[in-house]
Amino acid sequence: MNYFRQQITHFFNTFSIYNFIMLVFGLPFLSEGLFLFFRQSFLNNLYHPLYLLLFAALIFLYGNFFSQVQSNEKGFQNFSLKAAFVSFAYWLLLSPIFFFRFYQLLLAWQPLPARMLSFIFLYRWKILPVIIFLYLIVLYFLYRMILVPKYLKQGKSIKESRKLSWQKTENKLGKQLLLFVLIPFAFLTVSLLMEIGVIWLSQFLIRQTSAMIFLVIYRVLQNVWWGLFFLYLTASDKKPVIDDSTTKGTIVWLGLTILVCLGLYSLHYAHAFQIEDANEPFTISHRGVTNRNGVQNSIAALKRTSLRDRPDYIEMDVQETADHQLVVMHDENLKDLADKNLRIDETSWDELKKVTLEDNGYTSKIPLFADYLAEANRLNQKLLIELKVTNKTKSTIVQQLLPLKEQLANHQLQSMDLDSANKMKQLFPTMKVGYILPLDLIGAPKTSLDFMNIEARTANNDLIQVLQKRNQAVYVWPVNSNRQMAVYRCQNVTGILTDDLSVFSVDSNRISIKTASILQFD
């Protein structure tokens, strides 16, 4: 216990009050100002490659400040071009973590090519683990090279600096895990818990003034926490700060920095509260059920949900069998719902129609899409039809819809496969056709489709604004809590998919709800 107390005491002695204030108010002020400038420019279609240079300049500033704090120096004392370049490269590699919002903003307004995005989305569970693993390796080498700028400023060569840094950060495996994995993970966990806790506390707010003060305090606490993490990165092999004397001029400068930063936050949140009253989005029953009232995608659940709750749309899933029949089913394999290792695209309709599904305490047979569609039309219930495409069915499944063209007239189509969605739009030009985004962190492809269906867990304000700017409707899935429902209504999305339609009953125009929306999407 004494060891940890000594380490904590040593850590707080390794930086000056000046550097701490600059990290909490100075650099975040620049970052926030530049981010808001980017966002406003993009909203007004003023994107220019120069913005990338401004972003690079911000990273350079962080890198130089990092090198300065690491060496216990002020300003450009003992400035080294090599150290500055290495610090810039160091922070450029760290930027996906520290400046994630900038990348998200840039990718939302300047997305990658549609085919590349479609490929990433389709194979995300194979691609993302590889990217994360490779990035962790990069982070480990960054951790071992963390002292290079410090030694470069002392006049050592790059080769000597690399060698010294590698030696100084060479610890036993347990200590390396603590320094490289556990402590950063603890910082991240506390930050997330802080955000969750603040969102929960926001439900008690009833006045806009108190909500704004609440938001500013939270932002400052967030800056303090990430400032401490920044200082933790600089603290390796660092001696305590001996002289922390501050002049009157420095105190005035720091005071002005704090006031300007708090003023910016206050103006920003005052503007954020001027959002329009929440709209009434389409109510969409996810997989045709609400509050577990039947087997997902069954005709029985369709009837119960439609007759009792009358949603604007019922979302359901269509797949193609081995003998080219369209059936209503979400899972590609029947393991979960029927305890049978059968793939829909490898099994004939004659086999599938004998299978009994169990879900939510109910049983049902797999329905043909034609039968499900006929029942929906009889009930005058609109459908949001997802075409689930596999490698085996991609070339044929869209064509199977053509015989049902008349019956499909009042419904909407969507798919997670971009090529199939585009093909549906060509074959059914008068129908609303959309693309499902399974991962919203890297933007949405530019398409001529009518709407995008984005995942609630990774949705962000910039993506929603981009899609609305393109005049594409925005659907969100799945939203299953009253608070989450109200938050997305504040974003004025077009439709919300849910497993429980009762969540639409919450009032979305309360101050607490608007505060929660700002916390989640700002």
N, C-alpha and C positions, 0 to 999 in steps of 0.2 A: 504493500500500500504506500509505503514511504517513497518507493521508487517512482510510482506514478505521480505522486504529489510533487516530487522533485522535477520530473519531466514537464509537468504542467506549468510549474513555476518558471522553469527555464524557458519554456515556449513563450510565455507572456513577457519575458524579459528580452526577447530577441527582436522586438520591433518597437518603434517609437509611436507616440500618440499621433504625430503628424502623419506617418504612413498609414496608420489605422484609419484616421479620418478621411484621408484621400481614397482609401479602398472602400469605405462605406458610403461616402458622398461624392467624391470627386470623379473617379473613373466610372461609377455607375451613372452619374449625371451625363457624362459624355456618351456612354453606351446607349442610355435610354433616349437621349436627344437624337443620336444618329439613327437609332431604330425607328423612332417616330417619324423622322424626316424621310427615311426610306419608305415606310408604309404609306405616308401621305403622297409621296411622289408616285408610287406605283398605283395608288387609287386614282390618280389623275393622269395615268398613262404616260408618265414622265421617266420611265426606266432608261438608264444610260449606263454603259460599261464603266463610266467614271465612278459609279457607286462601289464597284468592286475595289477600286483603288482606295476609296475612303474606308472601306471595311478593312483592307490590308493595313492602312495607316493606324486604325484603332488597335489591331492586333500587335503592330509594331510598338505602339505606346504601352500596351500591357507588358510586352516582352521587355522593353527597356526599364519599366518600373519594377518588374520582377527582378531583373539583374541588379537594379539599384538597391532594392530592399535586401536582396540576398547578400550584398556586399557591405551593408550598413553605410551606404553613401548617400549623398544628396545631389539632386540635379544631375548634371552631366560630369560629375567628378570622376576622374580616371576613365573617361569615355574610351571605349574600344569598339572599333567598327566590326571586328570579328565577333566580339561578345554580343553586340547589338544584333548582328545577323543570326547568330546561333540562337539567341533568345527569341527572335522573330520566328525562326523555324520551329523552335520548341513550342511556342504558343500557337503557331499555325496548326501543328499536329494536335494540340489540345483544344483547338477552337470548336470542333464538333460538340464538345461537352460544355465549355464555358460560353460559347456564342451560338448555341443550338437554335435559338429563336431567329437569328439572322439567316441561317441556312434554310430554316423552315419558310421564312418569308421569301427568300430568293427563289426557292424551289416551287413555292406556290404561284408566284407571278411569272417566273421564267422556268417552266417545267422541263424535265428531260423529254426526249422524243417519245411519242406515244407508244411505239413498239417496245422500246426499252422499259418503260414503266409497266406495260402490260406483262412483259416477261418477268420483271421483279415481283409483281403482285402474284402471278400464278405460281411462282416457285419460291415464295418468300420464306417458307419454313426450311428450305434447303440453303438459300442464299444468306439469310440473316445470321444464322449461327456461324457460318464461315467468316462473314465480315466481322462479327463481334469477336471471334477467336483471334483473327489476325490483328484487330485493333488492340486487343488486350496485350498481345505480344509487343506491339508498337509502344503501348503505355509502359510496359515493363522496361523496355530499353530507354524510354524517356526518363523513367525513375532512376535508372543507373547512370544516366548522363546529366542529371539535374544540376550538378555542380560545375559543368563545363564553362558557362558564362563567367562564373566567379573567378575561376583560375585564369581565364583569358584576360580578365581585367587586371590580373596580377602580373601580366606580361608573359605568361607561359604560352607555349605553342599549342595548336589544336590537338596534336598527338599526345603531348604531356597532359593536357587538360582532360582528355578522354580517359587516359590511364588513371589519373588521380581520382577522378569522379567515380570510376568503376571500383577502385580500391576502397574509397571512403564509404560507398554504399553497399559494400560486400558484408552482409550480416548472415547470421545463422538463419536457416529456413523459417523458423518460427517468428523471428523478428522481422524478416522480409515480408512474411504474410501479414503481420501486424501493420507494418508501415505502408506496404503497397496495396493491400486488399482491405483489411478490416477497418482501419481508420477512415480511408476515403468512403468505404461503404457506410460507416456510421454517420459521416457527414451527410451523405445522400439520404439515408433513412430518416434522420432527424429533420431534414429539409422537407421531405415528403409528408412526414407526420405533422410537421408544423402547418403545412398547407391544408391537410385534411382537417386538422383541429380548427384552423381559422375559418374554413368553409362551414364547419359545424357551428361555430360560435356566431356566424353571421345571421343565423335564423332568429337571434334575439334582437336584431337591430330594427328600429322602427322610424328613425329620422335620418334624412340624407346627410346632415352635418356630422352626426355621430358615425355614420357609415364611412364617410370620407376620412375622418380622423383614424378610424379603425383600419382602413386600407393603407393609409400613409404609415402608420405604426408597423403594420405587417411588412410593408415593403422595406422599411428601415431594418427591421429584425432580420429579414431575408438577406439584405445586404451585409449586415453584421456577420451572419453565419457564413456566407460565402467569402467574405473578407478574411475571416479566421482560417478558412480552408486555403485560400491563397497564401496566407502567411505561414500556414503549416508546410506548404510546398517549398517555401523559401528557408525554412528553419533548419534544414539538414546541415550538420557540421557548421553551425553558426554560433558565434559568441554573443553574449548579452550586449545590448546597447548601453554604452557607458554615458555618453553625453546626449541628453534629450532636451537640451535647452531650446526654448522657443522665444523669438522676439515678439514685440508688439505687432509688428507688421505681419508676422506669420499667424498670430492669433486672429487678427482682423481678416486675413485671407481665408483662413479656415472657417471663420464665422460666416463670411459671405458665401463660401462654397456650400455650407450646410443650409443656409437660408435659400439660396438659389435652387438647390436640389429639392428641398421640401416644397418650395413654390412650384417647381415643375410637376412634382407628383400630385400636388393639390389641384393644379389646373387640369392635368391629365384626367384625374378621377372625376372632377366636376364635369368635364366634357363627356366622360364615359356614362355618367348618370343621365345625360340628355337623350339617351336612346329612346326610340319610339316605343309605345306600348306594345306588348307582345301580341303577335297575330294568332289566329286560330289555324294551326296546320291541319293537314289531312290526318285523320285518325286511321292507323293502319294496324291490323291484327297480324302479328308475326306468326307465320305458319298456320294461320287460321284458328289459333286458339287464344283464349284469354282466361287468365286465372286457372290454368290447368284443367280446362273444361272438356278435354277429349284427346284423342290421339292426333298428334300434329299431322296436318295435311290430309285429314280424313273428311269424307263428305258429312259425317255426323257432326264433327266439330264445326264445319262450315255452317251447317244449319243452325246449331246452337248459338254460335257467335253472331251470325247475321241477324237472326230473329230477335235475339235479346238485346244486343249492344249496338247494332246498326253502324258499324264502322264505315268510314268513307271507302276504304279498300281492305281487302283481305289478301295478304301476301302469301304466296304458296310456291312450291318448287316442282319443276317438271324435268324428268330425265327420260332418256331413250333406252329401251331394252335391246337385247341382242338381236331380236327379230323386228326392230324398228317400230315398236309401239311406244307411245308417249304415256308415261305413268306419273302420278303425283307422289313424289318422295324426295326428302331432303338428303338423307345420308346415301353416299355411294355404295356403302356396304350395309347389310342387314344385321350385323352383329349386335348392335345396341338395342334395336327395337324388336328383333325377332330371334335373337340368339342363333343366327344362322350365318355362316361365312359365305354369303352370296353377294356378288357385285351386280348392280342393276344392269350395267352395260354388257355383262357376260351371261345374263340369264334371260330366258325367253319369258314371254307373257304367260304362257300356259303354266310355267313353274311358279312365277311370282304371284299369280292370282290365288294360289292355294295357301300362301303364307299368311299367318296371322300376326299382326303387330300388337305390342303392348306398350302403353304410354300413359302416364298420369292416372293409372288405375282403370283405364278403359282398354278395350280391344277393338281392332278393326282390320279389314282387308285393305290391300293396296288398291286404290282406285285408278281407273283409266283417266287420263286428262280430259278426254271428250265427255265422260260422264260427269266429272267435277265441274267442268265449264258449263254444261247444260243445266246442272242444278243451280249454279251461281246465277245464270241468266234467268232461270225461273224465279229465283228469289230477288231478282233485280239488284244483285250484289256485285259491285265492281271488284275486279281482281288486279293485283299487282303480281304478274307472273314472272318468276325467275327461271330462266333456262339454264340448267346446270350442265355444263359441257365437260366431257372428258376427251382424252386423246382419241378414243375409239369412236366417239359420236360427233366430233367436231364437224366433220364433212357432211353429215346428213341430218342432224337434229333440227336445224332451222327450217329445212324443206318440209319437215313433217307438220309444221304449223299451217302450211298453205291451204290444205283442205278445210281448215277451221277458220278461214279468214273472216267470213261473215259473222260467226259467233264471237270473234275476238274484238269486234268493232269498238265496244265501250270500255275496254280494259287497257292496261298498260303492261309493257314488256321490259325486262331487264336481264342482264347477265353479267357475271364476273369475268367473262371472256370478251375482250374488246372487239376482236374480229367478228364474233357472233352477234354482239350488240349492233355493230355497224351494218352487218348483213340484214338483221331484222329491220333496221331503219330503212334500208333500201327496198325490202320486200313489202313493208307495211309503212309507207311514208306518212300516212294520215294518223298513225297511232303514236302515242307518247312512248318513247323507248329510252332506257337509261343504262348506265354503267355502274356496277357495284365496285366501290373502292374498299378493298379489305385492309388497306394500310394507308393512313392519311398523312404520314409524316414526311413524305417526299413529293407532295404535290399531286395534281390530277392532270391526266393527258388532255391536250386540246382536241376536242371532238365537236361534231355537229349534232350530238345527241341531245335529247330534251332535258334530261336530269342526271344527277349523280347521287348515288346512294352511299353515304359515307359512314364509317364505323364510329360509334359514339366514343369508344375508349381513346381513340387517337385523333379525333376531330379537333380542329383549331380554328380560331377566328379568321386568320388570313385565308385559309382554304375556302371557308364559307363566303368571305367577301369576294374572292376571285371568281368563284362559280356564279355568284349573284351578279357580278360585273359582266360576266359572259352571257347573262340572261339564261342561265341554266338553273332549273329548280334544284333544291337541295333536300334530299331525304336523309334521315339519320336512323341507324339501327344498332343494337336494340336498346331502347330506353325503358327501364323498368322500375324507376323510383319517382315519387312525386317531385322531389327537388330537382333531379336530373331533367325530368320532363319540363318543369318550369324554366330551368336554365336554358334549354334549347329553344323553347318558345320565345325567350328574350332575344335569341339570335335570328328570329323571323325565318326559320327554315320552313320549307313547303310541306313536308310530311314527316311524321315520326312513327317508326315501327316499334311495337311493344308487345310483350307477352301478357300484359295485364292492362286492359283498356281503362280501368278505373283511375289510373294515374293521371288522366287528362283533367280530372276534376279540380286540381289545385289552382289557386290564383297566382298568376305569373307576374303581376304588376306591383307586388309588395317590395319595399326597400330591401328587405332581407334577401329576396330572390334576385333582385338586380345586383346586389352586392356579390352574391354567390356566382352569378354569371360573369361579373367582372373578374373575380378571383380565378375562375376556371379558364377564361378565354383571353384575358389581358396579356 
